[in-house]
Amino acid sequence: PEGDRIGSLHCDLPREAMVHIRDHWGARTAQADNCIKALRAAYEWAMELGRVQTNPATGVKRVHRSKGGAVPWSTEDVKKFLSHHPEGSVPRLWLILALFTGARRGDLYLLGRAHEVQREGMTWLDWQPGKKGSAPASLPMAPQLLTATRGMTVQGKTYLLSKHGRPFRSPEVLGNSVQGWTKEAGLTARSSHGLRKALGGLLGE
């Protein structure tokens, strides 16, 4: 910004300009909503400084319609899964690893002993999440997680191993296995992402 101008535009734009900016994104509705959200915040900051008198982005309607996304797991879903998959099984370890780390599928298939560090008399997991822009993750291993990782008959480079005793080749391969494990437990439309969506409520319960 320079003075009262933002590039070639005066900063005191009308609300119609915000609508035009939103609609200029076309079918990229999620980006359109994020753009307006950012502009709304910028104008709120400018109002605090006395640079503008009104916020033209206020009241501009959202245009993105969510398709629903992953189905969150319920407490009963977790119990059903655990009752079907016994201790010492990879599916059970996957669920406990996902629950006690909150890690994305792209990180779960890579986590292993190499990520363990000893700190303050406890075993911690330290890793750099693969999602771009993510901060390093560090958390103590809960007793349930530590027991589950040590209870596996076959130990490997990663905690989660395929039926051939090797690390999963990719997050997608792990995802396909999760679909099979949930189906075997009598669950439908349940995934790693759905487990992450419900994690807060599940841990609360």
Secondary structure, 3 states (H helix, E strand, C coil): CECCEECCEECCCCHHHHHHHHHHCCCCHHHHHHHHHHHHHHHHHHHHCCCCCCCCCCCCCCCCCCCCCCCCCCHHHHHHHHHHCCCCCHHHHHHHHHHHHCCCHHHHCCCCHHHEEEECCEEEEEECCCCCCCCCEEEECCHHHHHHHHCCCCCCCCCCECCCCCECCCHHHHHHHHHHHHHHCCCCCCCHHHHHHCHHHHHHC
